[in-house]
Amino acid sequence: MTGQYGGYYEFVAEYYDVTYNRRNDKDVAFFVDYSKKTGGRTLELGCGTGRILIPTAAAGYEITGLDFSPYMLQKCREKLAAQPEDVQRRVKLVRGDMTDFNAREQYALVTIPFRPFQHLMTVREQKACLACIHRHLKPHGRLVFDVFHPNPARLVPNPEYTVEKEDLPETPLPDGRKVRRTSRATGFHREQQYNDYELIMYITHPDGSTERLVDAFSMRYFFRYELEHLLELSGFKVFELFGDFDKSAFGSDSPEMIFVAEKK
C-alpha cells in the first residue's frame, strides 16, 4: 500500500509544504475553532507536517498528532522546534496507523483534516478507523472530518482529467532548488468507488540537473448517506453536516462534505 496514505515517500514530505502552502487554508481556522469549542485535548489523525496541528497548539490547545509517515512526522518536529516552548509543550506526536492505534488516553475531539479518510479503501479499514476513534473519545466526544463532495463529471473516464495539468508553477526553494507540480487522474473505478491519481513533481537543482518524482495513489469517494450509515453503525450520531469550511449548509453544489459526529 505504499503511497496510499499520501506520505509514505520521503519526497512527498520534503515538498509537501511548498506545494500546499499555496492553498487557501480556510480549513485551519475551522479545525482550530472546534478545538476551542470542545475545550479538551484534540487527537488529529493524518497530522502530516503540522499544517493544522501547529496553529492549534499556537492558539493555546493541547493536541496529539498521529501519522503513519515517519518523514511527515520528522518535518513536523522540525517546524515545531522553531515554535515557542509553550507551543511545543502542547503537542504530542505519535507514529501509527489510523486503522489500528492506541494513544493511551481519551480525547474531547478527534479530527481527520484534508481527506485522509479517503485513503481507506475498504469498508473493513473504514470501520476499524472509526472503532479506534470511538475508543479514544470521551463520552459525548466529537469527531470532525472532511471528504470531497463527488462531482459526477470527474468520476468517469475523460481525457481532460488524464492529461497532466500544472497546479503549482515553478517555485524557488531557499536552497536554490525549484519545484513545479502537475497532477492527473490515471484510473476510474466506478464499480468500486475510487479513482487513481498521480501528483508529479519536477525538480530543478542548482547545478541544472532535474528530477521527475511521481506520487501515485488511490482515493475512495463517498456519498452522503453512505457515510451517515457508516457513522451510525460505528456508534456515532451525525450532529452537523457542512458543505464548506465557512459552515455553509450542505447542498447539491457544495465542494465538501464536513461531518461533525458525536460519540453515542
Backbone hydrogen bonds, N-H to C=O, Kabsch-Sander energy under -0.5 kcal/mol:
donor,donor_aa,acceptor,acceptor_aa,energy
4,Q,1,M,-2.7
6,G,3,G,-1.7
13,A,9,Y,-1.2
14,E,10,E,-2.2
15,Y,11,F,-2.0
16,Y,12,V,-0.6
16,Y,13,A,-0.6
17,D,13,A,-0.5
19,T,15,Y,-1.8
20,Y,16,Y,-1.9
21,N,17,D,-2.3
23,R,20,Y,-1.7
25,D,23,R,-1.2
26,K,24,N,-2.6
28,V,25,D,-1.1
29,A,25,D,-0.7
30,F,26,K,-1.1
31,F,27,D,-2.4
32,V,28,V,-2.6
33,D,29,A,-2.2
34,Y,30,F,-1.3
35,S,31,F,-1.7
36,K,32,V,-1.9
37,K,33,D,-2.5
38,T,34,Y,-2.2
39,G,35,S,-1.6
42,T,62,E,-2.1
43,L,109,L,-2.4
44,E,42,T,-0.5
44,E,64,T,-3.1
45,L,43,L,-0.6
45,L,111,T,-2.9
46,G,66,L,-2.2
47,C,66,L,-1.8
50,G,47,C,-2.0
54,I,50,G,-2.0
56,T,52,I,-1.8
57,A,53,L,-2.2
58,A,54,I,-2.7
59,A,55,P,-1.4
60,G,57,A,-1.5
61,Y,56,T,-1.8
63,I,90,R,-2.8
64,T,42,T,-3.0
65,G,92,K,-3.1
66,L,44,E,-2.8
67,D,94,V,-1.8
73,L,69,S,-2.0
74,Q,70,P,-2.0
75,K,71,Y,-2.1
76,C,72,M,-2.2
77,R,73,L,-2.5
78,E,74,Q,-2.3
79,K,75,K,-2.1
80,L,76,C,-2.6
81,A,77,R,-2.1
82,A,78,E,-0.5
82,A,79,K,-0.9
83,Q,80,L,-2.3
87,V,84,P,-0.6
88,Q,84,P,-2.0
89,R,85,E,-2.2
90,R,86,D,-0.7
90,R,87,V,-0.8
91,V,88,Q,-1.4
92,K,63,I,-1.8
94,V,65,G,-2.9
96,G,67,D,-1.5
96,G,94,V,-0.6
97,D,100,D,-0.7
100,D,97,D,-1.9
107,Y,136,H,-3.0
108,A,41,R,-1.6
109,L,41,R,-1.3
110,V,142,R,-2.4
111,T,43,L,-2.6
112,I,144,V,-1.9
115,R,112,I,-0.5
115,R,146,D,-0.7
118,Q,115,R,-1.6
119,H,116,P,-2.1
120,L,117,F,-1.4
121,M,119,H,-0.9
126,Q,122,T,-2.3
127,K,123,V,-2.9
128,A,124,R,-2.2
129,C,125,E,-2.4
130,L,126,Q,-2.3
131,A,127,K,-2.3
132,C,128,A,-2.1
133,I,129,C,-2.4
134,H,130,L,-2.6
135,R,131,A,-2.0
136,H,132,C,-1.5
137,L,133,I,-0.8
137,L,134,H,-0.8
138,K,107,Y,-2.9
140,H,263,K,-0.5
141,G,138,K,-2.6
142,R,108,A,-2.2
143,L,261,A,-2.9
144,V,110,V,-2.4
145,F,259,F,-1.8
146,D,112,I,-1.2
147,V,257,M,-1.9
149,H,255,P,-2.1
154,R,151,N,-2.3
155,L,152,P,-1.4
161,Y,158,N,-1.8
162,T,158,N,-0.8
163,V,159,P,-0.9
165,K,183,S,-2.1
167,D,181,R,-2.2
168,L,181,R,-1.8
171,T,179,V,-2.5
173,L,177,R,-3.1
176,G,173,L,-2.0
178,K,204,T,-2.1
179,V,171,T,-2.3
180,R,202,Y,-1.9
181,R,168,L,-2.2
182,T,200,I,-2.6
183,S,165,K,-1.8
184,R,198,E,-1.8
185,A,161,Y,-3.0
186,T,196,D,-2.4
187,G,196,D,-1.2
189,H,194,Y,-1.9
192,Q,189,H,-1.4
193,Q,189,H,-0.9
193,Q,190,R,-0.5
194,Y,189,H,-1.4
195,N,219,M,-2.0
196,D,187,G,-2.5
197,Y,217,F,-3.1
198,E,184,R,-2.4
199,L,215,D,-2.1
200,I,182,T,-2.8
200,I,198,E,-0.5
201,M,199,L,-0.5
201,M,213,L,-3.2
202,Y,180,R,-3.3
202,Y,200,I,-0.5
203,I,201,M,-0.6
203,I,211,E,-2.4
204,T,178,K,-2.5
205,H,203,I,-0.5
205,H,209,S,-3.1
208,G,205,H,-2.5
211,E,203,I,-2.1
213,L,201,M,-2.9
215,D,199,L,-2.8
215,D,213,L,-0.5
216,A,214,V,-0.7
217,F,197,Y,-2.2
219,M,195,N,-2.6
220,R,118,Q,-3.2
221,Y,193,Q,-2.2
227,L,223,F,-1.9
228,E,224,R,-2.2
229,H,225,Y,-2.5
230,L,226,E,-2.0
231,L,227,L,-2.7
232,E,228,E,-2.3
233,L,229,H,-2.6
234,S,230,L,-0.9
234,S,231,L,-0.5
235,G,232,E,-1.4
236,F,231,L,-2.3
237,K,262,E,-2.5
239,F,260,V,-3.2
240,E,260,V,-2.1
242,F,258,I,-2.4
243,G,248,S,-2.8
244,D,248,S,-0.6
247,K,244,D,-1.6
250,F,241,L,-0.8
254,S,251,G,-1.6
256,E,243,G,-2.0
257,M,147,V,-2.6
258,I,242,F,-2.4
259,F,145,F,-2.3
259,F,257,M,-0.6
260,V,240,E,-2.7
261,A,143,L,-3.0
261,A,259,F,-0.5
262,E,237,K,-2.9
263,K,141,G,-2.8
264,K,235,G,-2.7
